[in-house]
Amino acid sequence: MSDYPQLAMYIDGEWVGAGQRRVRQVVNPATGAVLGELPFADIADLDRALDAAARAFKLWRATPAEERCRVLKGAADRMRQRADQIARIATTEQGKTFAEAKVETMASAAWLEFAGEEAKRTYGRVLVRPAGIRHLVVKEPIGVIAAFSPWNFPIGNPARKFGGALAAGCACILMPPEEAPNSALEVLRALLDAGLPPGVAQIVFGVPDEVSTHLIRSPITRKVSFTGSVPVGKHLMKLAAEGMKRTTMELGGHAPVLVFDDADLEKTLGIVVPQKFRNAGQVCVSPTRFYVQEGIYDAFVKGFTERTQALKVGDGLEQGIQMGPMANPRRITAMQTLVPDAIKAGAKVLAGGEAMDGDGFFWRPTVLDRPPIDSRIMNEEPFGPVAMMTPFATFDEAIEQANRLPYGLAAFAHTNSAKRAALVGDAIEAGMVGVNTNAIAAADSPFLGVKESGHGAEDGPEGVEDCMVTKVIAQG
Ligand code: NAD
């Protein structure tokens, strides 16, 4: 991509380039071509960002909610106007198809806009006592937030993290992924062009553990917001605990999909196949474990396999491509470990099962029939284009399997029975349950997990609420 923008950090109102700093190459995962060099922050850069955030927080928290709303909505407008350019950058550095990147850009605009509107609705309450005594319960912005976003939604995750924080009146230092950094810079540019004062939102890059340890240990940081894997989430929570800092953790998942005998077969396949292979399966809410009732099992698996084999895989910038490469070689290595392990344990390969030749990081869309319950892929988040099929007989058996793992992010079910739909919604242990739909994320609805998939929410009123603290002021 000849127009891939220059990479820089944004610290204390200035764009900071490589200079004498360490750098890392950013690579197009569809071709292996080097796109640019990313500067890494040193400790002085991080301290400068922390000081600037502390100063900016004082100003931003005192800025009227209407103005915070105007900036966030202005950024949303700019993202919509620049959607083609932003989507091209995201596809080039992360690999997802251009169409998916465009949907992500528009969703990010909606998240920023909703957060902006929500800035005006951070209410408290008044408890009226006899003799003129009052208890005021008020909400205040928590302070400076250190946020860490991963490479799989390089536009959406920064928009979510900035949106909630800025709406609440907080300042935010974000470390976006070093593998897909420019998409986050586009979100920041939209905010700055809409009038965000310097220092309120900053971006640093660097060695993840070095940056997170320094930012989290600083007394200036009051909250940690992380999206990524369960092990890294646990590590960051321990660091946050040293300073009793609040956390929002959006971690991994291993989403079950329960397909009951009475589901509409064609409609269900039309939903779940594109859902599975979106972003090459590198989605925290990606459906992974398909539990299909015995009466519909053969027809469902046959239909799923045929549709999977027909998918067009290639460079996401090309017309008609339905699945792009994996974002980095680590994901190919993970597939080369998990898929053969399942086959060795007894799973049958119905589609794919191997990497594709060429310079990019491509893995064929894969369907595995009946991997044993103790195979690694049935227990570890695959985070790749692999669907695992398992038959079940009874409702209770399906629920037991769905809830078997320590994850609890998303779960899905397909049924034409209203009663079963209600029972599934109640019985599944997950932050989000989609019944006859994959559309679980929305700007006005919280995005969140339970169990080891995390805690706290992004989006919706809850996403702003999580960036605030409650204070009681008693007046005698
Ligand atoms: P990883 O665990 O090394 O990293 C995951 C993310 O955390 C990356 O963005 C990385 O930059 C960041 N990170 C790693 N160590 C960090 C630290 N000490 N401080 C701050 N940030 C840190 O794994 P990976 O190979 O990049 O991704 C693969 C796994 O990550 C997947 O299996 C999946 O479970 C998980 N993941 C989850 C999400 C999600 O949306 N919840 C997104 C991306 C990755």
Residues whose N, C-alpha, C, O or C-beta is under 5 A from the ligand:
A	BS01	NAD	F148 S149 P150 W151 N152 P177 P208 D209 S212 T227 G228 S229 V232 E250 L251 G252 C284 R330 E381 F383
